[in-house]
Structures are given as structure tokens and as C-alpha cells.
């Protein structure tokens, strides 16, 4: 069972200011609905919005995950506008039958309990890295099935406009080399040990390394 953390019991919005090297690159939003329903059953709804880019390369991405109360994804939807690349699609996860149905009608077999990229971020927030240094989960997205390992790679004190946080630094490790932002490379997340709030994110993108720092939180 998932620990009763505040971001699961009430709505939450996290706003990150993103940079690519010396360039300001807009905002990243992580939005949790708290407890809600989907198709008449208790659920959680998570959304990621990336709005910005660098000169001559505009990004406007939205990811939506609807999960059951054990943080197993039921629906994952992705809308991408990155430069001249545009994509829209969804995946419906059927954990009872171990399958995933794509918006193009294709159905594939998956391990039961497979996570999607956005749900992975929220699952990482429920984990206690003082007790274990690594956790493993089945993972499926974009027709790729694998095991993702969420590994503690350090502990750091991070200063942000909202204050200073004592953080676990964790790294999702995937054989595919993808990260939640679709980049071909690693990703690190700084999670406050007390509140389990991600306060800093670093990910490799198509044109370099992106760093996001928490600048606003509600409630």
C-alpha cells in the first residue's frame, strides 16, 4: 500500500523554472488532483505541462496520467509540440489482463502494474530511500517494456526561492535510455526528505541539459 502522503490526499501544484545552460526556458508544472474518480472508481489524476523552449525551438508539452489508488496507471495521454514535431496519443492500461491499448488500436502485452513516465515521478515520491537505496518497477510506454530502477545516488542540501531542503537525489535507470521528458539520456530528481516534494529536476534533452528549480508551490 502507498503511504498516506499529502500530495495524494489533496490537490497540489508545483511550478519549476527551467533553464537550458544560460537560457531561461520557461516553466514546468506538476499538478496533482488529490483524490478524484475515474469511471466511477477512486483515482488520482496527475498532469505535467512544459511551456517554454530556447531561441528558435518552442516546447509546449502536456502529459496526463490517471491512476488507481495504488498508483497503477489506467490512462496515459501525451500531447507534444516541440519545434516542428507534433504528436498526440494515449495508452489505456489493463492490469487485470496484462495489456495496454494504444490510441491507434494496437494492443500489446505488458507486465501487470507497469508504470508510465509521469506516474513514475509520483511513485518515486512515496519511496523511503533511507530504508532502501534502490527500488524496481515494471514500466511500459511507446511500445517499450522494461524494468525501471529508481536509485539513490546522493544526498544534497538544495537552495530554492522557497527555502532550503535536505534532499535525496534519485535517478531512474532505464535500459532504453529515455527519461520522462523524452530525452535520450539520464534524469535526476532532488526529493525533499521531509515532505517528499521534488524541488529540483535535471534531464538531458535533444539540445542539452535542462534544469528545473521549484519556484512556487500550492497549497
N, C-alpha and C positions, 0 to 999 in steps of 0.2 A: 504493500500500500504506500501511496505517496504521503509524505509528511504534510501536515496542515499548515502550509506557508501562506502568508498574507496575499501574495500575488495570485494565488489560486482561489482565494475566498472573496476577493473584491476587485473591482476594476483598477487597472494600473496603466499609466502611460510613461514611458521613458523616452527622452529625447537626447540624441547624441549629436554633437557637432563633428563632422567628418573632415579630414584633410588627406590630400594626396601630396606627400612631400611638403613643399612650401605653399601649396594651393589650398585655399578653403574650398570644400567640395560639397557644401550643402548639409542637409540634416538626415539623420536616420531615426526612425520612430519604431519602438517596440510597444505594442498595445495589447493588453490582456483584458478580456471582458469580465473576468471573475466567473462566478457560477452562472451558467445560462442553460438553455436547452437546444437540442437539435433533433428534429423528427420525433419530438415528444419525450426525449430522454435527456437526463442531466448531461451536460457537456461543458467544455471550455472552448473559447474562441480566441485565437492569437493572430495578430497581424504585424507584419513588418513592412514599412514604407521607406524606401530610399529615394530621396529627392535632391538632385544636385548634379554633380559632374565636374569636369575640368574644362578649360577652354577647348572648344571645338568637339566636345564629347559629352552629350547630355544623357543623364540617367534618371529614369522615372520607373521604379520597380515596386511592385506590390506582391507580397506573399501572404496567404491566408491559410491557417490550419484550424480545423475543428477536431477536437479530440474527445474521447470519453473521459470519465473521471479518473482513470488510471493512466492518463496521458498517452493513450494509444490513438494515433491519428485515424480519423474517419474520412476526412476530406482535406486535400491539399490543393490549393489553387495558386497559380503563378501568372502574373502579367508583367512582361518585361519590355521596356523601351530603353535601349542602350545604343546610342549613336544611330546607325542605320538598321540595327537589329530589333525586331519586334516579335513577341511571342505571347500566346495566351493558351492556357491549358489547365486541366485538373486531373487529379488521381483520387479515386474512391477506394479506400482500404477496407477489405472484408477479412477481419482477423479470424472469424469463425471458420471460414473456408480456406484461409491462407492464400488470398488472391488480391490483386489490385486491378481495377478497371480504369483505363485511361479515357480521356475525352474524345479520342479518335476511335473508340470502340474496341481497342485491343485490351485483352485481359491476360495477365501474367501471374504465375505462381510466386508467392513471397513467404518468408518465414512469418509465423504469427507474432504479432507485437512489433512489427517493423516500424521504425520511426521515419519521419520526413525531416528535411533540413531545419525547418523552423521549430518543430516540436522538440528536436534535439537540444536546442538552446534552452528551452524551458525545463526539460528533463535534467539538464546539467545543473540547473539552479536548485534542484531538490536533493542533490547528492552531497554527502558529507566526506570531504577529502581529508579530514583529519583522521577518519577511520580507515579509509582505503585510498590508495594513490591512483587506482585505475578501475574503470567500470566499462563493461562491454554490452552493446545492444545490437540487435538486428536492425538493418537500415535499408530502405528502398526508395529510390527516386530516379526519374529519367531512364527507366528500364535497367538500372544497375542495382543489384542486390549484393550486400556485403555486411561485414561486421564492423561497426564503428567503435573505437575505443576512446573514451574520454579520460585523458591522463593529466594528473597533476604534474606540472613542470616547474613550479616555483611558488614562492610566497613573496608578495611585494606590498609596500605601502604606496597608495596612489593618491595624488592630489588632484582634485577636480574643482570646478567652480562651486560645487555643492558641499565641499568639505574633503577631509582626508579619510581614506578607507584602508583597512587591513584586508588584503585580498589573497585568495587562491588564484594562481594563474593556471588555467587549464587549456588543453589542446585536444580538439577532436582529431583523431588519426584515422584516415580512410585510405584504402589501397587505391581507390580511383583518383586520389589527389584533389578532389573537389572540396570546396567549402560551401557554407550556407549562402554565400554571395555569388556562387557560380564560378569563382576564380580557380585557376589551375595552381593551387598552392596551399600552404598552411594557413591556419587560423588560430588565434589565441584569444581567450576571454578572461578578463580580470573580474572575479566574483567576490563581492564583499562577504566576508565570513559570517558576519552577524545577521545581515538582512537578506542575504543571497541575491542581492541586486548586482547585475552586471554594470560595472562603472567604466569599463574600457574594453574596446574590441579592436583587434588588429587582423587584417586579412589581405592576402595577396589578390590583386585584381589583374585585369588584362593589361593595364598600363602602369602597374606599380603597386606599392603597398598602401593600403588605406588604414587610417587610424581614426576611431571614433571615441570621443570622451563624453561622458554623461554631463549634460548641462541643465537639464530640467527633469523633474520627477513629480508625478501626481498620482495618488494623493500624497 
